[in-house]
Amino acid sequence: MSMLLYLIPVALFLGLLGLGAFLWALRSNQFEDLDGAAQRILYDEDGPAPR
């Protein structure tokens, strides 16, 4: 039972840390262009990208 007194605050802290990291990623526009990176790998660096 005494171990729960340590584990519950640690779990809450890690959850808040994960939530903070997710909110930071949202604010810094990490999730804006998900398809762009997937398509960018298909283009050759030597020539212009086809449209």
VENJO-V55792 format. One record per pair of residues at least 12 apart in sequence whose C-alpha atoms are under 10 Angstrom apart, sorted by sequence separation. I is the first residue (numbers start at 1). J is the second residue. If there is no record, write none. Layout:
i/j
I/J
I/J
//
This chain:
none
//
